[in-house]
Amino acid sequence: MKGWKTAESINKAADAGLKAKQPELDSGGIMKGGGRTKSVESQGPTIKTQTSAPASDSKKTIKNSPSSPSQNTQGSNMATNTGLFNFQSIMNQFYNWTPDADDTAGQALKNTFLADNVQTVMNNQMAKDLAYTNAEIATGQMTDAAKLELANTSMIMEDEFNYGMQKMGAEYDYQSKFAVDEANRALNAAAQAGDIQQNQTKLEGDQNRLNIASQGREELKQINATGDQAVRQVNAQGNVDINKIGAQGQVDKANINAQGNVDLSKIGAQGKVDETNIYAQGNVDKSNIEAQGDVDFTKIGLQGDEDVRKIGAQGDVDKANIGAQGDQDVRKIDAQGFMDQALQKVKGSEDRKTIVGQGDQDVRKIETTGSEERKNMMQQTTEEGKTAARQSKYARGLAGMF
């Protein structure tokens, strides 16, 4: 791994820096080379060292360094910002300082610093090694956790998709069944309504025909009763007229006889002179009266016969009129019944066409509604699939980041 290679290169650089910084000691623990060391630049942390002064000068420098750190900077360091404590100058002075042979405390301090420096670098390396190991383990754990979470999420999304599809399929089946049942109920209701209307129309037609027949019978009875009453009235009137004529003739005859008797009495009383004239006149008048009576009787008979013929002709005319009126009424009733039946047939045909057209329209509406719902379900499934793909891609991206 790159992290381990970087750590190894840093460790090598640090070890090289420590070897370059570490002074060579003789068998007595004193650095070799007298009071001077060479300037060393390592690959580790850059530490610039200057040519050290003699031992006596170094003591003076260490003694005076806290009070005047800026006095120890030379050459190019004069242009460098030394900071608040001038730590670089202090480090240079410490590294370049070589204790005397009899300076046990200085040698111990120098060796303690070297041992502490080695321990610090080793601790640093161990800490880095532990940090990289922990990072690798944590990365593996996070990768496994991301994979497990992705697998669980994928399984859950797949189950949810399957459950959703099953739910939508069941909903579609229930809705389709409900629509079919509703259409069947509507068709049954329409058929029932048509049957009821047809039965009602038939019953109304039967009742109308019965009413017309009953009304015709009643009118026929009234016409017959009116004709019979008129015949009886004509007969009665004829009998009354005949009786009147007979009575009037009897009265007239009685009057004539009485008048004749009176006239005969007058004639007899008037004298015998006028007896022959009166007798002749009486014979003439009697003949006239008899002739007049015969004429009147003939006229009365002829008048009666004429009246009887008139009454018969009027009865025949009225009977023919009543028959013609009855036939006309019967034809009207038959025509009206035929028209009513034709209208009912046309109305029933139109109602059936309307019901069939409404059923076709409802079926098309149901098919269109089902098609739109299926399209919506397919679009919803597509969108959910896209959402699942985006979530899966996002989860894989997160796992890749770890």
Secondary structure, DSSP 8 states (H G I E B T S, - for coil): -HHHHHHHHHHHHHHHHHHHHS--B-TTS-BSSTT-------SSS---------HHHHHHHHHHTTT-GGGG--GGGGGS--TTT-HHHHHHHHHH----TT-HHHHHHHHHHHHHHHHHHHHHHHHHHHHHHHHHHHHHHHHHHHHHHHHHHHHHHHHHHHHHHHHHHHHHHHHHHHHHHHHHHHHHHHHHHHHHHHHHHHHHHHHHHHHHHHHHHHHHHHHHHHHHHHHHHHHHHHHHHHHHHHHHHHHHHHHHHHHHHHHHHHHHHH-STTHHHHHHHHHHHHHHHHHHHHHHHHHHHHHHHHHHHHHHHHHHHHHHHHHHHHHHHHHHHHHHHHHHHHHHHHHHHHHHHHHHHHHHHHHHHHHHHHHHHHHHHHHHHHHHHHHHHHHHHHHHHHHHH-
